């Protein structure tokens, strides 16, 4: 039933919003800790909060810009493009915050490659099918249409949390066995997709 699917999607989006806000709520107080723990954790708490908020803001800006185009033209052709572009922009912007370790740059590069592949696939799909029927009931109602775009932006920020965390670290781990295993899994996933 379509209503059940929409209800499940709404619940998923609500969970993503709650996750993002919870993480910020956890890491900001860590930045204000006192004593010996605070000496070591202050930078970590503020860095994580900042990185999470940057991810969310970048994702919101990209999706808001494409929403304006989509709402004015009453089209959904750019919907999936904004999704993949949000990942690509974050993969470029996050390392600019000072990440310079090979593992940080590699993680961002892998996200960028995946975003380009995803964007190419989604663009080809929408050009082939011409219209995405998931949006038939939303296109004429800007508020309902905007809700989808907002939730898509939050989804990107939540999905990017592991990379956001890695790239925001002052002392990133070295390229080791886990990085090799992770890259191998990424490659297999890319080929399977």
Phi and psi restraints in degrees (value plus and minus 20) as a CYANA .aco file:
   2 UNK   PHI     -83.0   -43.0
   2 UNK   PSI     -57.3   -17.3
   3 UNK   PHI     -84.6   -44.6
   3 UNK   PSI     -57.7   -17.7
   4 UNK   PHI     -85.1   -45.1
   4 UNK   PSI     -62.8   -22.8
   5 UNK   PHI     -81.7   -41.7
   5 UNK   PSI     -65.2   -25.2
   6 UNK   PHI     -83.2   -43.2
   6 UNK   PSI     -58.5   -18.5
   7 UNK   PHI     -83.1   -43.1
   7 UNK   PSI     -60.6   -20.6
   8 UNK   PHI     -86.1   -46.1
   8 UNK   PSI     -59.5   -19.5
   9 UNK   PHI     -85.4   -45.4
   9 UNK   PSI     -60.6   -20.6
  10 UNK   PHI     -83.7   -43.7
  10 UNK   PSI     -61.7   -21.7
  11 UNK   PHI     -83.2   -43.2
  11 UNK   PSI     -60.6   -20.6
  12 UNK   PHI     -83.0   -43.0
  12 UNK   PSI     -64.5   -24.5
  13 UNK   PHI     -85.0   -45.0
  13 UNK   PSI     -60.8   -20.8
  14 UNK   PHI     -81.9   -41.9
  14 UNK   PSI     -59.1   -19.1
  15 UNK   PHI     -84.1   -44.1
  15 UNK   PSI     -59.6   -19.6
  16 UNK   PHI     -85.3   -45.3
  16 UNK   PSI     -61.5   -21.5
  17 UNK   PHI     -82.6   -42.6
  17 UNK   PSI     -66.6   -26.6
  18 UNK   PHI     -81.7   -41.7
  18 UNK   PSI     -59.2   -19.2
  19 UNK   PHI     -82.9   -42.9
  19 UNK   PSI     -68.1   -28.1
  20 UNK   PHI     -80.3   -40.3
  20 UNK   PSI     -69.4   -29.4
  21 UNK   PHI     -86.4   -46.4
  21 UNK   PSI     -55.4   -15.4
  22 UNK   PHI     -84.6   -44.6
  22 UNK   PSI     -62.4   -22.4
  23 UNK   PHI     -82.7   -42.7
  23 UNK   PSI     -63.4   -23.4
  24 UNK   PHI     -83.4   -43.4
  24 UNK   PSI     -62.8   -22.8
  25 UNK   PHI     -83.6   -43.6
  25 UNK   PSI     -48.7    -8.7
  26 UNK   PHI     -98.6   -58.6
  26 UNK   PSI     -65.6   -25.6
  27 UNK   PHI     -98.3   -58.3
  27 UNK   PSI     -50.2   -10.2
  28 UNK   PHI     -81.7   -41.7
  28 UNK   PSI     -69.9   -29.9
  29 UNK   PHI     -81.2   -41.2
  29 UNK   PSI     -50.8   -10.8
  30 UNK   PHI     -79.3   -39.3
  30 UNK   PSI     -54.3   -14.3
  31 UNK   PHI     -85.7   -45.7
  31 UNK   PSI     -39.6     0.4
  32 UNK   PHI    -123.9   -83.9
  32 UNK   PSI     -11.3    28.7
  33 UNK   PHI     -85.4   -45.4
  33 UNK   PSI     125.0   165.0
  34 UNK   PHI    -123.0   -83.0
  34 UNK   PSI    -197.3  -157.3
  35 UNK   PHI      50.5    90.5
  35 UNK   PSI    -182.8  -142.8
  36 UNK   PHI     -84.5   -44.5
  36 UNK   PSI     -57.9   -17.9
  37 UNK   PHI     -84.2   -44.2
  37 UNK   PSI     -64.4   -24.4
  38 UNK   PHI     -81.0   -41.0
  38 UNK   PSI     -54.8   -14.8
  39 UNK   PHI     -80.0   -40.0
  39 UNK   PSI     -56.4   -16.4
  40 UNK   PHI    -110.9   -70.9
  40 UNK   PSI     -47.8    -7.8
  41 UNK   PHI    -119.6   -79.6
  41 UNK   PSI     -35.6     4.4
  42 UNK   PHI     -76.4   -36.4
  42 UNK   PSI     -72.2   -32.2
  43 UNK   PHI     -80.3   -40.3
  43 UNK   PSI     -62.0   -22.0
  44 UNK   PHI     -81.4   -41.4
  44 UNK   PSI     -67.0   -27.0
  45 UNK   PHI     -82.0   -42.0
  45 UNK   PSI     -67.3   -27.3
  46 UNK   PHI     -89.6   -49.6
  46 UNK   PSI     -58.6   -18.6
  47 UNK   PHI     -82.6   -42.6
  47 UNK   PSI     -65.8   -25.8
  48 UNK   PHI     -85.0   -45.0
  48 UNK   PSI     -63.7   -23.7
  49 UNK   PHI     -81.0   -41.0
  49 UNK   PSI     -64.7   -24.7
  50 UNK   PHI     -82.8   -42.8
  50 UNK   PSI     -66.1   -26.1
  51 UNK   PHI     -84.2   -44.2
  51 UNK   PSI     -61.2   -21.2
  52 UNK   PHI     -84.6   -44.6
  52 UNK   PSI     -63.3   -23.3
  53 UNK   PHI     -88.5   -48.5
  53 UNK   PSI     -56.9   -16.9
  54 UNK   PHI     -81.6   -41.6
  54 UNK   PSI     -65.3   -25.3
  55 UNK   PHI     -78.3   -38.3
  55 UNK   PSI     -64.7   -24.7
  56 UNK   PHI     -86.1   -46.1
  56 UNK   PSI     -64.8   -24.8
  57 UNK   PHI     -85.2   -45.2
  57 UNK   PSI     -65.5   -25.5
  58 UNK   PHI     -80.2   -40.2
  58 UNK   PSI     -65.7   -25.7
  59 UNK   PHI     -83.1   -43.1
  59 UNK   PSI     -60.7   -20.7
  60 UNK   PHI     -84.7   -44.7
  60 UNK   PSI     -61.2   -21.2
  61 UNK   PHI     -85.5   -45.5
  61 UNK   PSI     -67.0   -27.0
  62 UNK   PHI     -80.1   -40.1
  62 UNK   PSI     -67.6   -27.6
  63 UNK   PHI     -89.2   -49.2
  63 UNK   PSI     -55.1   -15.1
  64 UNK   PHI     -85.0   -45.0
  64 UNK   PSI     -61.0   -21.0
  65 UNK   PHI     -82.3   -42.3
  65 UNK   PSI     -64.2   -24.2
  66 UNK   PHI     -92.9   -52.9
  66 UNK   PSI     -50.4   -10.4
  67 UNK   PHI     -81.4   -41.4
  67 UNK   PSI     -63.5   -23.5
  68 UNK   PHI     -77.0   -37.0
  68 UNK   PSI     -66.3   -26.3
  69 UNK   PHI     -80.6   -40.6
  69 UNK   PSI     -68.3   -28.3
  70 UNK   PHI     -84.9   -44.9
  70 UNK   PSI     -60.6   -20.6
  71 UNK   PHI     -89.1   -49.1
  71 UNK   PSI     -61.6   -21.6
  72 UNK   PHI     -86.2   -46.2
  72 UNK   PSI     -62.7   -22.7
  73 UNK   PHI    -108.3   -68.3
  73 UNK   PSI     -24.0    16.0
  74 UNK   PHI      29.5    69.5
  74 UNK   PSI      33.7    73.7
  75 UNK   PHI    -152.9  -112.9
  75 UNK   PSI     138.6   178.6
  76 UNK   PHI    -139.6   -99.6
  76 UNK   PSI      -5.3    34.7
  77 UNK   PHI     -82.9   -42.9
  77 UNK   PSI     -52.6   -12.6
  78 UNK   PHI    -113.6   -73.6
  78 UNK   PSI     -20.8    19.2
  79 UNK   PHI     -79.1   -39.1
  79 UNK   PSI     -74.8   -34.8
  80 UNK   PHI     -91.5   -51.5
  80 UNK   PSI     -49.6    -9.6
  81 UNK   PHI     -82.6   -42.6
  81 UNK   PSI     -61.7   -21.7
  82 UNK   PHI     -86.0   -46.0
  82 UNK   PSI     -52.1   -12.1
  83 UNK   PHI     -82.1   -42.1
  83 UNK   PSI     -73.7   -33.7
  84 UNK   PHI     -89.2   -49.2
  84 UNK   PSI     -55.2   -15.2
  85 UNK   PHI     -85.4   -45.4
  85 UNK   PSI     -53.9   -13.9
  86 UNK   PHI     -80.4   -40.4
  86 UNK   PSI     -64.0   -24.0
  87 UNK   PHI     -82.9   -42.9
  87 UNK   PSI     -63.9   -23.9
  88 UNK   PHI     -83.1   -43.1
  88 UNK   PSI     -65.0   -25.0
  89 UNK   PHI     -83.2   -43.2
  89 UNK   PSI     -63.0   -23.0
  90 UNK   PHI     -84.1   -44.1
  90 UNK   PSI     -57.5   -17.5
  91 UNK   PHI     -84.2   -44.2
  91 UNK   PSI     -46.2    -6.2
  92 UNK   PHI    -109.5   -69.5
  92 UNK   PSI     -62.3   -22.3
  93 UNK   PHI     -92.6   -52.6
  93 UNK   PSI     -64.9   -24.9
  94 UNK   PHI     -76.8   -36.8
  94 UNK   PSI     -64.7   -24.7
  95 UNK   PHI     -85.2   -45.2
  95 UNK   PSI     -40.2    -0.2
  96 UNK   PHI     -87.8   -47.8
  96 UNK   PSI     -32.7     7.3
  97 UNK   PHI     -97.4   -57.4
  97 UNK   PSI     -15.0    25.0
  98 UNK   PHI      99.9   139.9
  98 UNK   PSI     -21.2    18.8
  99 UNK   PHI     -87.5   -47.5
  99 UNK   PSI     107.7   147.7
 100 UNK   PHI    -159.0  -119.0
 100 UNK   PSI     -22.7    17.3
 101 UNK   PHI     -93.8   -53.8
 101 UNK   PSI     125.8   165.8
 102 UNK   PHI     -74.0   -34.0
 102 UNK   PSI     -60.1   -20.1
 103 UNK   PHI     -87.7   -47.7
 103 UNK   PSI     -54.0   -14.0
 104 UNK   PHI     -89.1   -49.1
 104 UNK   PSI     -65.7   -25.7
 105 UNK   PHI     -86.9   -46.9
 105 UNK   PSI     -57.2   -17.2
 106 UNK   PHI     -84.6   -44.6
 106 UNK   PSI     -63.1   -23.1
 107 UNK   PHI     -81.1   -41.1
 107 UNK   PSI     -63.0   -23.0
 108 UNK   PHI     -85.2   -45.2
 108 UNK   PSI     -60.0   -20.0
 109 UNK   PHI     -84.0   -44.0
 109 UNK   PSI     -61.1   -21.1
 110 UNK   PHI     -83.3   -43.3
 110 UNK   PSI     -60.2   -20.2
 111 UNK   PHI     -83.7   -43.7
 111 UNK   PSI     -62.3   -22.3
 112 UNK   PHI     -82.5   -42.5
 112 UNK   PSI     -65.1   -25.1
 113 UNK   PHI     -81.3   -41.3
 113 UNK   PSI     -65.5   -25.5
 114 UNK   PHI     -82.7   -42.7
 114 UNK   PSI     -60.5   -20.5
 115 UNK   PHI     -84.4   -44.4
 115 UNK   PSI     -59.3   -19.3
 116 UNK   PHI     -85.3   -45.3
 116 UNK   PSI     -63.2   -23.2
 117 UNK   PHI     -84.1   -44.1
 117 UNK   PSI     -64.7   -24.7
 118 UNK   PHI     -82.9   -42.9
 118 UNK   PSI     -66.2   -26.2
 119 UNK   PHI     -81.1   -41.1
 119 UNK   PSI     -61.0   -21.0
 120 UNK   PHI     -82.5   -42.5
 120 UNK   PSI     -64.1   -24.1
 121 UNK   PHI     -83.8   -43.8
 121 UNK   PSI     -68.7   -28.7
 122 UNK   PHI     -86.0   -46.0
 122 UNK   PSI     -58.0   -18.0
 123 UNK   PHI     -85.1   -45.1
 123 UNK   PSI     -64.6   -24.6
 124 UNK   PHI     -80.1   -40.1
 124 UNK   PSI     -59.2   -19.2
 125 UNK   PHI     -84.9   -44.9
 125 UNK   PSI     -67.3   -27.3
 126 UNK   PHI     -90.3   -50.3
 126 UNK   PSI     -52.0   -12.0
 127 UNK   PHI     -87.6   -47.6
 127 UNK   PSI     -51.0   -11.0
 128 UNK   PHI     -97.5   -57.5
 128 UNK   PSI     -64.7   -24.7
 129 UNK   PHI    -109.9   -69.9
 129 UNK   PSI     -34.4     5.6
 130 UNK   PHI      53.9    93.9
 130 UNK   PSI     -55.6   -15.6
 131 UNK   PHI    -166.8  -126.8
 131 UNK   PSI     121.7   161.7
 132 UNK   PHI    -120.2   -80.2
 132 UNK   PSI      88.8   128.8
 133 UNK   PHI     -89.3   -49.3
 133 UNK   PSI     -29.5    10.5
 134 UNK   PHI     -82.8   -42.8
 134 UNK   PSI     -42.1    -2.1
 135 UNK   PHI    -124.0   -84.0
 135 UNK   PSI     -12.8    27.2
 136 UNK   PHI     -75.1   -35.1
 136 UNK   PSI     -62.1   -22.1
 137 UNK   PHI    -104.0   -64.0
 137 UNK   PSI     -28.3    11.7
 138 UNK   PHI    -122.1   -82.1
 138 UNK   PSI     -51.5   -11.5
 139 UNK   PHI     -72.5   -32.5
 139 UNK   PSI     -58.0   -18.0
 140 UNK   PHI    -102.8   -62.8
 140 UNK   PSI     -29.0    11.0
 141 UNK   PHI    -138.3   -98.3
 141 UNK   PSI      77.9   117.9
 142 UNK   PHI     -75.6   -35.6
 142 UNK   PSI     -55.2   -15.2
 143 UNK   PHI     -88.2   -48.2
 143 UNK   PSI     -63.1   -23.1
 144 UNK   PHI     -86.2   -46.2
 144 UNK   PSI     -59.2   -19.2
 145 UNK   PHI     -85.5   -45.5
 145 UNK   PSI     -61.8   -21.8
 146 UNK   PHI     -83.8   -43.8
 146 UNK   PSI     -56.1   -16.1
 147 UNK   PHI     -79.0   -39.0
 147 UNK   PSI     -62.1   -22.1
 148 UNK   PHI     -79.8   -39.8
 148 UNK   PSI     -66.3   -26.3
 149 UNK   PHI     -84.4   -44.4
 149 UNK   PSI     -60.3   -20.3
 150 UNK   PHI     -81.5   -41.5
 150 UNK   PSI     -66.5   -26.5
 151 UNK   PHI     -86.1   -46.1
 151 UNK   PSI     -54.1   -14.1
 152 UNK   PHI     -84.4   -44.4
 152 UNK   PSI     -62.0   -22.0
 153 UNK   PHI     -82.5   -42.5
 153 UNK   PSI     -63.4   -23.4
 154 UNK   PHI     -85.9   -45.9
 154 UNK   PSI     -58.2   -18.2
 155 UNK   PHI     -78.8   -38.8
 155 UNK   PSI     -64.2   -24.2
 156 UNK   PHI     -80.3   -40.3
 156 UNK   PSI     -65.8   -25.8
 157 UNK   PHI     -81.3   -41.3
 157 UNK   PSI     -60.2   -20.2
 158 UNK   PHI     -90.1   -50.1
 158 UNK   PSI     -64.4   -24.4
 159 UNK   PHI     -81.7   -41.7
 159 UNK   PSI     -52.7   -12.7
 160 UNK   PHI    -100.8   -60.8
 160 UNK   PSI     -22.9    17.1
 161 UNK   PHI     -73.1   -33.1
 161 UNK   PSI     -64.8   -24.8
 162 UNK   PHI     -80.8   -40.8
 162 UNK   PSI     -61.8   -21.8
 163 UNK   PHI     -91.1   -51.1
 163 UNK   PSI     -59.5   -19.5
 164 UNK   PHI     -77.4   -37.4
 164 UNK   PSI     -65.1   -25.1
 165 UNK   PHI     -81.5   -41.5
 165 UNK   PSI     -69.4   -29.4
 166 UNK   PHI     -81.2   -41.2
 166 UNK   PSI     -66.6   -26.6
 167 UNK   PHI     -90.2   -50.2
 167 UNK   PSI     -45.7    -5.7
 168 UNK   PHI    -102.7   -62.7
 168 UNK   PSI     -26.7    13.3
 169 UNK   PHI     -96.0   -56.0
 169 UNK   PSI     113.3   153.3
 170 UNK   PHI     -89.7   -49.7
 170 UNK   PSI     -59.4   -19.4
 171 UNK   PHI    -134.9   -94.9
 171 UNK   PSI      61.1   101.1
 172 UNK   PHI     -91.5   -51.5
 172 UNK   PSI     131.6   171.6
 173 UNK   PHI     -86.3   -46.3
 173 UNK   PSI     136.5   176.5
 174 UNK   PHI     -91.8   -51.8
 174 UNK   PSI     142.8   182.8
 175 UNK   PHI     -92.1   -52.1
 175 UNK   PSI      92.3   132.3
 176 UNK   PHI    -152.3  -112.3
 176 UNK   PSI    -179.7  -139.7
 177 UNK   PHI     -81.0   -41.0
 177 UNK   PSI     -60.9   -20.9
 178 UNK   PHI     -85.5   -45.5
 178 UNK   PSI     -56.6   -16.6
 179 UNK   PHI     -86.1   -46.1
 179 UNK   PSI     -58.6   -18.6
 180 UNK   PHI     -87.1   -47.1
 180 UNK   PSI     -64.5   -24.5
 181 UNK   PHI     -82.8   -42.8
 181 UNK   PSI     -64.5   -24.5
 182 UNK   PHI     -81.4   -41.4
 182 UNK   PSI     -61.5   -21.5
 183 UNK   PHI     -85.9   -45.9
 183 UNK   PSI     -59.1   -19.1
 184 UNK   PHI     -83.6   -43.6
 184 UNK   PSI     -63.2   -23.2
 185 UNK   PHI     -83.8   -43.8
 185 UNK   PSI     -62.0   -22.0
 186 UNK   PHI     -78.3   -38.3
 186 UNK   PSI     -65.4   -25.4
 187 UNK   PHI     -83.5   -43.5
 187 UNK   PSI     -65.2   -25.2
 188 UNK   PHI     -79.7   -39.7
 188 UNK   PSI     -63.8   -23.8
 189 UNK   PHI     -82.1   -42.1
 189 UNK   PSI     -59.9   -19.9
 190 UNK   PHI     -84.0   -44.0
 190 UNK   PSI     -62.7   -22.7
 191 UNK   PHI     -87.3   -47.3
 191 UNK   PSI     -61.7   -21.7
 192 UNK   PHI     -85.5   -45.5
 192 UNK   PSI     -60.5   -20.5
